[in-house]
Amino acid sequence: MAPKKRAPQVLCCNATREAKIPQSRTTAAIIVAAGRGERAGGALPKQYRPMHGRPVLRWSVAAFAEAGVDNIIVVCAAAQADACAVAIEGYAATITPGGDTRTASVRAGLAAAGDADVILIHDAARPGLSAEMVRTLVAEIASGASAVAPALPVADTLLRTEEGGRVVSELDRAGAVRVQTPQAFDGRAVRAAYAAAAESMAFTDDLAVVRANGVATRVIAGDPRLMKLTYPEDFAMLERMLAGERITCVGHGVDAHRFGAGDHVTLCGLRIAHDKGLVGHSDADAGWHALVDAILGALGQGDIGAHFPPSDPQWKGAESERFLRHAKALADAAGARILHVDVTLICERPKIGPHREAMRARTAEVLGLPLDRVSVKATTTERMGFLGREEGLAAQATATLDRPA
């Protein structure tokens, strides 16, 4: 049945009634995450790219878990199984291999879902899912509906064009809606519909599958945050929508190490030949130690000594890259983004200038930042004090983070 030609009442899902999943109904959520997402650009498939410090896929798994869904199934490409497991680590979800098409992947998910009374099918590329939306959709099915999906009205003029952009005709937008996911189904209805559909058929969404099998479908108020990530510019747009209230925090770090016997120093991850070494429990990289403290300071999570005590033998001689990656992981876990870092090295020797760009590049690599957001510079104390006497060197660092309020 075609939808009635009237504009649906659209509310933000935050304004909908509080719905709860009936305890008598078993529920399963199938998250389709087997695509390559090539149009979105980037080195990673879009479902594994970070969104406010969390992989895109993890947002949806978290929403289904918060809503109390009994069985969460993630359908991914076999080659991406390891990346998928890392993305959803800590959640009780089943990973199953997908197929060559979305329809084939949904079939794999349905097989893993078993006899669930209510089945929700969701695109991993829609991380703006809320637990409230999940509960509302399940309640609709529990109330007797066979197939329900969130949708938004079409506000723009719709045109049909041909190659070259020439306008052929204007389309009537009365009653037109943009259908989102998750789409919720009576378990028996969706299983029967997929069983009846030919294996060779491919559908753009799951409402089309059940409609082809004579199942009545309807839509409810959607949520703009459920937009699908398709193109590179979509990431910045959705990040702004999901940001909520955020604050900018600046952390400051200081470190110093004395010189001792040796033939090199390590600064900002770079080994530099020198007639002395730096004395420390780890590799004594003062630049990165100061930077770790700056990141921890912006997060309000203590200092490097609290996380890596010098009294602990496991950190003897450790590379400071481990410390910096740990600080980055803490920022990610807190939903924070490192916006910019600035390191100042204070010493007479070795000369920093010849190595500055390599230090910037290593720091940017470890933190996953563009090079223009990493500053490394140097100064001396004009031969004053212990630094001027070349008894050691010091470093100061600042880190600017954007984080949830």
Long-range contacts (C-beta under 8 A, 24 or more apart in sequence): 1-211, 1-216, 1-217, 3-175, 3-177, 3-218, 3-219, 4-175, 5-174, 5-175, 6-174, 6-175, 7-153, 7-174, 7-175, 8-151, 8-153, 8-177, 8-219, 8-220, 8-221, 9-221, 10-152, 10-153, 10-221, 10-222, 11-221, 12-221, 12-223, 12-224, 13-130, 13-132, 13-133, 13-136, 13-150, 13-221, 13-222, 13-223, 14-130, 14-132, 16-132, 16-133, 16-136, 16-221, 17-136, 18-132, 18-135, 19-132, 19-135, 19-136, 19-138, 19-139, 20-135, 20-139, 21-67, 21-68, 21-69, 21-135, 21-138, 21-139, 21-142, 22-138, 22-139, 22-142, 25-117, 25-118, 25-138, 25-141, 25-142, 26-70, 26-71, 26-115, 26-116, 26-117, 26-118, 27-68, 27-69, 27-70, 27-71, 27-116, 27-117, 27-118, 27-119, 27-120, 27-138, 28-69, 28-70, 28-71, 28-72, 28-73, 28-113, 28-114, 28-116, 28-118, 28-119, 28-120, 28-187, 29-64, 29-69, 29-71, 29-72, 29-73, 29-119, 29-120, 29-121, 29-122, 29-134, 29-182, 30-73, 30-75, 30-106, 30-109, 30-110, 30-112, 30-113, 30-119, 30-120, 30-121, 30-122, 31-57, 31-60, 31-61, 31-64, 31-72, 31-73, 31-74, 31-75, 31-109, 31-122, 31-123, 31-124, 32-75, 32-98, 32-102, 32-105, 32-106, 32-109, 32-121, 32-122, 32-123, 32-124, 33-57, 33-74, 33-75, 33-76, 33-80, 33-84, 33-98, 33-124, 34-75, 34-76, 34-77, 34-80, 34-97, 34-98, 34-99, 34-102, 34-105, 35-77, 35-102, 35-124, 35-125, 36-77, 37-125, 37-229, 39-230, 39-231, 40-125, 40-229, 40-230, 40-231, 40-232, 40-234, 40-235, 41-231, 41-232, 42-232, 44-83, 45-80, 45-83, 46-125, 46-229, 47-76, 47-87, 47-124, 47-125, 48-80, 48-83, 48-84, 48-87, 49-235, 50-332, 51-127, 51-235, 51-238, 51-239, 51-242, 52-239, 52-242, 52-243, 52-335, 52-337, 53-331, 53-332, 53-333, 53-334, 53-335, 53-336, 53-337, 54-332, 54-335, 55-86, 55-87, 55-88, 56-124, 56-125, 56-127, 56-229, 57-84, 57-87, 57-88, 57-124, 57-127, 58-87, 58-88, 58-91, 59-127, 59-128, 59-129, 60-122, 60-124, 60-126, 60-127, 60-129, 61-88, 61-91, 61-93, 62-91, 63-129, 63-130, 63-131, 63-133, 63-134, 64-120, 64-122, 64-129, 64-131, 64-134, 65-91, 65-92, 65-93, 66-131, 67-131, 67-132, 67-134, 67-135, 67-138, 68-135, 69-120, 69-134, 69-138, 70-116, 71-112, 71-113, 71-114, 71-116, 73-109, 73-112, 73-113, 74-124, 75-105, 75-106, 75-108, 75-109, 75-112, 101-202, 102-202, 102-203, 102-204, 103-197, 103-201, 103-202, 103-203, 103-209, 106-194, 106-206, 106-209, 107-194, 110-190, 110-191, 110-194, 113-187, 115-187, 116-187, 117-141, 117-186, 117-187, 118-142, 118-184, 118-185, 118-186, 118-187, 119-184, 119-185, 119-187, 119-190, 119-191, 120-182, 120-183, 120-184, 120-185, 121-181, 121-182, 121-183, 121-185, 121-190, 121-206, 122-181, 122-182, 122-183, 123-181, 123-228, 125-228, 125-229, 125-230, 126-180, 126-181, 126-226, 126-227, 126-228, 126-229, 127-229, 127-238, 127-242, 128-223, 128-224, 128-225, 128-226, 128-227, 128-238, 128-241, 128-242, 129-182, 129-226, 130-223, 130-225, 133-182, 133-223, 133-226, 134-182, 136-220, 137-182, 137-183, 137-184, 137-220, 138-184, 140-184, 140-220, 141-184, 141-185, 141-186, 145-184, 145-186, 145-218, 146-185, 146-186, 146-189, 146-210, 146-215, 146-216, 146-217, 147-183, 147-184, 147-185, 147-186, 147-189, 147-190, 147-206, 147-207, 147-210, 147-211, 147-215, 147-216, 147-217, 147-218, 148-183, 148-184, 148-185, 148-217, 148-218, 148-219, 148-220, 149-179, 149-180, 149-181, 149-182, 149-183, 149-184, 149-205, 149-207, 149-217, 149-219, 149-220, 150-179, 150-180, 150-181, 150-182, 150-219, 150-220, 150-221, 150-222, 150-223, 150-226, 151-177, 151-178, 151-179, 151-180, 151-219, 151-220, 151-221, 151-222, 152-177, 152-178, 152-180, 152-222, 152-223, 152-224, 153-177, 153-178, 154-178, 177-219, 177-222, 178-222, 179-205, 179-207, 179-219, 179-222, 180-222, 180-223, 180-226, 180-227, 180-228, 181-205, 181-226, 183-207, 185-210, 189-213, 189-215, 244-404, 244-405, 245-404, 245-405, 246-402, 246-403, 246-404, 246-405, 247-402, 247-403, 247-404, 247-405, 248-339, 248-400, 248-401, 248-402, 248-403, 249-298, 249-299, 249-300, 249-336, 249-400, 249-401, 249-403, 250-298, 250-398, 250-399, 250-400, 250-401, 251-293, 251-294, 251-295, 251-296, 251-297, 251-298, 251-299, 251-398, 251-399, 251-401, 252-293, 252-294, 252-297, 252-396, 252-397, 252-398, 253-289, 253-290, 253-291, 253-292, 253-293, 253-294, 253-295, 253-296, 253-297, 253-303, 253-304, 253-396, 253-397, 253-398, 253-399, 254-290, 254-293, 254-394, 254-395, 254-396, 254-397, 255-286, 255-287, 255-289, 255-290, 255-293, 255-304, 255-394, 255-395, 256-286, 256-392, 256-393, 256-394, 256-395, 257-284, 257-286, 257-392, 257-393, 257-394, 258-386, 258-391, 258-392, 259-390, 259-391, 259-392, 259-393, 265-350, 265-393, 266-319, 266-320, 267-345, 267-352, 267-355, 267-359, 267-395, 268-343, 268-345, 268-359, 268-360, 268-362, 268-363, 268-376, 269-320, 269-321, 269-324, 269-359, 269-362, 269-363, 269-366, 270-355, 270-358, 270-359, 270-362, 272-350, 272-355, 273-350, 274-349, 274-350, 276-390, 278-392, 278-393, 281-310, 281-315, 281-316, 281-317, 282-308, 282-310, 282-315, 282-316, 282-317, 282-318, 282-319, 282-320, 282-323, 283-317, 283-318, 283-319, 283-320, 285-319, 285-320, 286-345, 286-393, 286-394, 286-395, 287-343, 287-345, 287-359, 287-376, 287-395, 287-397, 288-320, 288-321, 288-323, 288-324, 288-343, 288-363, 289-320, 289-323, 289-395, 290-343, 290-395, 290-396, 290-397, 291-324, 291-327, 291-341, 291-343, 291-363, 291-395, 291-397, 291-399, 292-320, 292-323, 292-324, 292-326, 292-327, 293-397, 294-341, 294-397, 294-398, 294-399, 295-324, 295-327, 295-328, 295-330, 295-331, 295-338, 295-341, 295-399, 295-401, 296-327, 296-330, 297-399, 298-331, 298-336, 298-399, 298-400, 298-401, 298-403, 299-327, 299-330, 299-331, 299-334, 299-336, 299-401, 299-403, 301-330, 321-366, 324-363, 324-366, 324-367, 325-366, 328-366, 328-367, 328-368, 331-401, 331-403, 334-403, 334-404, 335-403, 335-404, 336-401, 336-402, 336-403, 336-404, 337-401, 337-402, 337-403, 338-367, 338-369, 338-399, 338-400, 338-401, 339-373, 339-400, 339-401, 339-402, 340-369, 340-373, 340-374, 340-375, 340-399, 340-400, 341-367, 341-369, 341-373, 341-374, 341-375, 341-397, 341-398, 341-399, 341-400, 342-375, 342-377, 342-397, 342-398, 342-399, 343-375, 343-376, 343-377, 343-395, 343-396, 343-397, 344-377, 344-378, 344-379, 344-395, 344-396, 344-397, 345-376, 345-377, 345-378, 345-379, 345-393, 345-394, 345-395, 346-378, 346-379, 346-380, 346-381, 346-387, 346-393, 346-394, 346-395, 346-396, 347-378, 347-380, 347-387, 347-390, 347-393, 347-394, 348-380, 348-381, 348-383, 348-387, 348-388, 348-390, 349-390, 351-378, 352-376, 352-377, 352-378, 353-378
